[in-house]
Amino acid sequence: MEFLDKVYFDNTLKSYLVVWGIILLVFLFKRYLSRYLASLTYRIANRIFKNVDRKNYIDFVADPIEWFIVITIAVFSIDKLNFPSALHFKIYGHTSQDIIERIGPGIMIAAFTWLLLRLIDFIAIVLEQRANQTPDVRDNQLIVFFRDFLKVIIGIIGVLWVVKASFYQPIGNVLTGLSIVGAGLAL
């Protein structure tokens, strides 16, 4: 037990083993956990959109859920370790610890944004299948337009969220600029 209490890079070997054990455990069970969460969300999707293909839905959203779970657990686990003093340095006035701490939320937000984009794609596929059953082709074009429009909006919100959470920058001016540009394009 004395061996586990040795300190390497400001953390005990025991704390490294616990963190990497948690991450390894998540990697081993990520497929099962993501499939289970996808099947839970399938129930909600099936209530909203009747007759949704279960296998297609789970295959479509399981990968983003899987990576979101892995990234979230890894970021929270690694956050429990002390940042090694041997790795402290500055780049343009920012410490290495600050840079590393800002990367985690950015990656989590990117994974969540990917999940939302995949859900929008799936909803568009379901709506396209229903629209193909009608003789009017205008609704097919409308679905494609709204799918692309929502994906752009979610992408912009995701990027702004990363800027706000990772770089601690105010996004009010950017939102004002985007709304002025949007109003100009609408005119």
C-alpha positions in Angstrom: 0.0 0.0 0.0 2.9 2.3 0.5 3.7 2.0 -3.2 0.3 3.5 -4.1 1.0 6.5 -1.9 4.1 7.6 -3.8 3.7 11.0 -5.5 4.4 11.5 -9.2 3.8 14.9 -10.8 1.9 16.1 -7.7 -0.5 13.2 -7.6 -0.4 9.9 -5.8 -0.2 6.7 -7.9 -3.5 5.7 -6.3 -5.3 8.8 -7.7 -3.9 8.1 -11.1 -5.1 4.5 -11.0 -8.6 5.6 -9.9 -8.9 8.2 -12.6 -7.6 5.9 -15.4 -9.6 3.0 -14.0 -12.8 5.1 -14.3 -11.9 6.2 -17.8 -11.1 2.5 -18.8 -14.4 1.4 -17.3 -16.3 3.9 -19.3 -14.4 2.9 -22.5 -15.3 -0.8 -21.8 -19.0 -0.1 -21.3 -19.5 3.0 -23.5 -21.3 1.0 -26.2 -23.8 -0.6 -23.8 -24.4 2.6 -21.9 -24.9 4.7 -25.1 -27.3 2.1 -26.6 -29.2 2.1 -23.3 -29.5 5.9 -23.2 -30.4 5.9 -26.9 -33.2 3.4 -26.3 -34.5 5.6 -23.5 -34.6 8.6 -25.7 -36.2 6.4 -28.4 -39.3 6.1 -26.2 -39.6 9.9 -26.2 -39.0 10.1 -29.9 -41.5 7.4 -30.6 -44.2 9.3 -28.6 -43.6 12.5 -30.6 -43.1 10.9 -34.0 -45.2 7.8 -34.3 -43.8 4.6 -35.9 -40.1 5.5 -35.7 -37.8 2.7 -36.6 -36.0 1.8 -33.4 -32.8 0.3 -34.9 -32.4 3.2 -37.2 -32.8 5.7 -34.4 -30.4 3.9 -32.0 -27.8 3.5 -34.8 -28.1 7.2 -35.6 -27.7 8.7 -32.1 -25.7 6.0 -30.3 -22.3 7.3 -31.5 -22.7 10.9 -30.5 -24.1 9.8 -27.1 -21.2 7.4 -26.7 -18.6 10.1 -27.3 -20.4 12.6 -25.2 -20.4 10.2 -22.3 -16.7 9.3 -22.7 -15.6 12.9 -23.0 -17.7 14.1 -20.1 -16.6 11.3 -17.7 -12.9 11.8 -18.8 -13.0 15.6 -18.3 -14.6 15.2 -14.8 -12.2 12.4 -13.8 -9.1 14.2 -15.0 -10.3 17.3 -13.2 -9.9 15.5 -9.9 -6.1 15.3 -10.4 -3.8 18.1 -9.4 -2.1 19.9 -12.2 1.6 19.0 -12.1 3.8 21.9 -11.1 6.5 20.6 -13.5 4.2 21.5 -16.4 3.6 25.1 -15.4 4.6 27.5 -18.2 3.1 30.6 -19.8 2.1 31.2 -23.4 1.1 34.9 -24.2 0.2 35.5 -20.5 -1.9 32.3 -20.1 -0.7 29.5 -17.9 -0.6 25.9 -19.2 -3.0 24.9 -16.5 -5.5 27.5 -17.6 -5.2 26.4 -21.2 -5.8 22.7 -20.3 -8.8 23.6 -18.1 -10.4 25.5 -21.0 -10.0 22.7 -23.5 -12.3 20.3 -21.5 -15.5 22.3 -21.6 -14.9 23.1 -25.3 -14.7 19.5 -26.2 -17.8 18.6 -24.2 -19.8 21.4 -25.9 -18.6 20.2 -29.3 -19.7 16.6 -28.5 -23.1 17.9 -27.3 -23.5 20.0 -30.4 -22.7 16.9 -32.6 -25.4 15.0 -30.8 -27.9 17.8 -31.4 -27.0 17.9 -35.1 -27.5 14.1 -35.4 -30.9 14.4 -33.8 -31.9 17.1 -36.2 -30.7 14.9 -39.1 -32.8 12.0 -37.7 -35.9 14.1 -37.3 -35.5 15.4 -40.9 -35.2 11.8 -42.1 -38.5 10.9 -40.3 -40.2 13.9 -41.7 -38.9 13.3 -45.2 -40.3 9.7 -45.1 -43.7 11.1 -44.1 -43.5 13.8 -46.7 -42.7 11.3 -49.4 -46.1 9.7 -48.8 -47.9 12.9 -49.9 -48.2 13.8 -53.6 -47.0 17.4 -53.0 -43.2 17.8 -53.4 -43.0 21.3 -51.8 -43.1 19.8 -48.3 -39.9 17.8 -49.1 -38.1 21.0 -50.0 -39.3 22.7 -46.9 -38.0 19.9 -44.7 -34.5 20.1 -46.3 -34.5 23.9 -45.8 -35.5 23.8 -42.2 -33.0 20.9 -41.5 -30.2 23.0 -42.9 -31.4 26.1 -41.2 -31.6 24.5 -37.8 -28.2 22.9 -38.3 -26.6 26.2 -39.0 -28.3 27.8 -36.0 -27.2 25.0 -33.7 -23.7 25.2 -35.2 -23.5 28.9 -34.5 -24.9 28.5 -31.0 -22.3 25.7 -30.4 -19.4 27.9 -31.5 -20.6 30.8 -29.4 -21.1 28.5 -26.4 -17.5 27.3 -26.9 -16.3 30.9 -27.1 -18.2 31.8 -23.9 -17.3 28.7 -21.9 -13.7 28.1 -23.0 -12.4 31.6 -23.7 -14.5 33.5 -21.2 -15.4 36.1 -23.8 -18.7 38.0 -23.8 -20.8 37.1 -26.7 -23.4 39.8 -26.5 -21.7 41.9 -29.2 -21.4 38.9 -31.5 -25.1 38.1 -31.0 -26.0 41.8 -31.8 -23.9 41.6 -34.9 -25.4 38.4 -36.0 -28.9 39.7 -35.5 -28.1 42.8 -37.6 -26.6 40.7 -40.3 -29.7 38.4 -40.2 -32.0 41.3 -40.4 -30.0 42.6 -43.4 -30.2 39.3 -45.1 -33.9 39.0 -44.4 -34.5 42.4 -46.1 
